[in-house]
Amino acid sequence: MTVMEYRTIDQVKVETLADLQGYLCLERHPEYPGHFLVSSLGSAALQEDYGDLIGAYRAVGPLRLKRLAARAEEKGQEVVFLEDPSGDLAVLESLSGAYPHEIAFEPFPFQLEGWNFLRDQKADIPEWSTGTGKSVYACMKAKDLLERGLVDQVIVLSKGGKRLEWYYDFLEKAMIEPTVLGFREWRGELAELSGKAARKKELRQQQYEDTVLITNYEKFRTDRKEFERALKGKRVYFVFDEMPMKLKNHTSQLYRAVKAAMGRCSDVWASCLSATPIDNGPEDVYWCVRLMSPDTLDPHVATFRNRYVKKWDWFNKGEVAVWDTVKLQELRLRLGHMIHSASKYHDPEIAAQFPEEHWETIPVEMSASDRRLYDSVRKDIVSEFWQGGLSMQTVFTRMTPLQLISNNPSVLGDGEVARRIRASGKPPTDKNCNKLKELRDLLLGLEGKTVLFTAFNEYGAHWLHPTVESWGLPAVLYDGSSRQQEIAKRRFREDPACRVFVSSDQGSDSINLEAAVNVVNYDLPWKYSTLLQRVNRVSRITSKDLGHHHVFYYNLVHSGTIEDRKQIILKRKKEYAEAIFGGPPPDDQVEEFSKMSRGDVLYMLTGDEEEAQAA
């Protein structure tokens, strides 16, 4: 029995050209293996009716065939193949095959499909929405590769705070006891080894031989030579957790360290686990793929840029100002064999496993005194900006006080801005901070546990934590050593009285906070990917098991400030990811910068679109 009924063109009785309008014709794509080229005499409506499934290149992969056939039936058409597709459909049917090894959980259908689809790919990207179980995928693939004798060792690279979660994932799901590099058992728990460097190095030397080794990106960079020696001649499966955030920069020491270590292995398998494979722009994907599978994309980044550029940056020769979001769909086709997408935003079957999401932006009017302070600082920055004396990095640094004035002016401390304020006889104070008052009212009125995010750590999370507790809301601060972070996560999950989890963006990815039902963004991050990661800490595939059928996201935004305009830019920045991973962009192709441009920054400072474009 096949996964879908089908007919070939020779089985269709066509007497007039008008008869053909009732059919969608599929032929094997001449350029993109594994895809079908979609044609129809009713082509005027082809993009309108099927654009989200076939894109601008009229190509459909095997995983979308059933959805295409169902859509065609809704439109009064039938899918017919120009050649017998039985071989392709047999592959599709195999994607529902059972996992062949013993594991301690029942995979969801999309997890099983993804693993089967990517099982034999030596480099892959399970592009699954946050909370859908990318660590589950890695455990399944690691166990399969070990059981089949295809690799000798599994290396998991994660953020420091996620190492212990990876340990329990392998232990409880794959039933494999992994090793966390530099940790040992102490009083029934894993604890990071302290003491003399020689003692810690001796422990690492023993652990390098273990089958599943978990470490963080920073240690991999600092212990680069040790890893190169330990992995020499081995067949290794690398699991990169939230890879683009850490390995998007090919000139970094970390990128070079990983590349060198992989070069010492006799054989390499690799998975990039990320719900947001694009952090700034398409080159994030390029460098990640080049690391895992060097022959898949263009060998030179200049060729890659030429292929997908729409407009060059006249201020930086060779750099892209605007990527072509239609052409980027072609990149998705080129990578189709190594990407499996599972979106709770686009797939109703997956969405049904998650709580319903509710977004609310809460506009806050800045107090008159804070507005005077804000405008004074802002005008100085704009003036220096137009004089050309500020680099982009300096502009971002100068904008920090603007955000702090919005958040909590008292933390400005002894900086240049604070000295200028004190000289005027009006030291910075929080007593007029309307956003802080709005936060207090919001937190006291919310039901259930809440995750509170800010972009700042010392000047943000550390200040908000005691403030929130002073309102009678027991809270934890996510910061410090791995053990301190783990204690904070445990208390928040297990203590019913603990109401608020306070964190900077170091807690925005790779941790599970499903005990909460609310996320409050006290300020907004610079990147859309970070915003998505923040809110998805609480929207997990296991949330409904806890009785959470709804989750609530709140953005506190001071009107007429950089916060207000940053929100607009964040919405625009997702277009590249949509083009490569989430389907075609809107008909009027969106032109946006892959990175924060001079125009973006000036728009945030002034709110003047024309002035920003002139930048």
Summary of the structure (lengths in Angstrom):
residues: 615
radius of gyration: 26.1
end to end distance: 61.4
largest distance: 89.9
contacts: 1947
relative contact order: 0.10
helix: 47%
strand: 18%
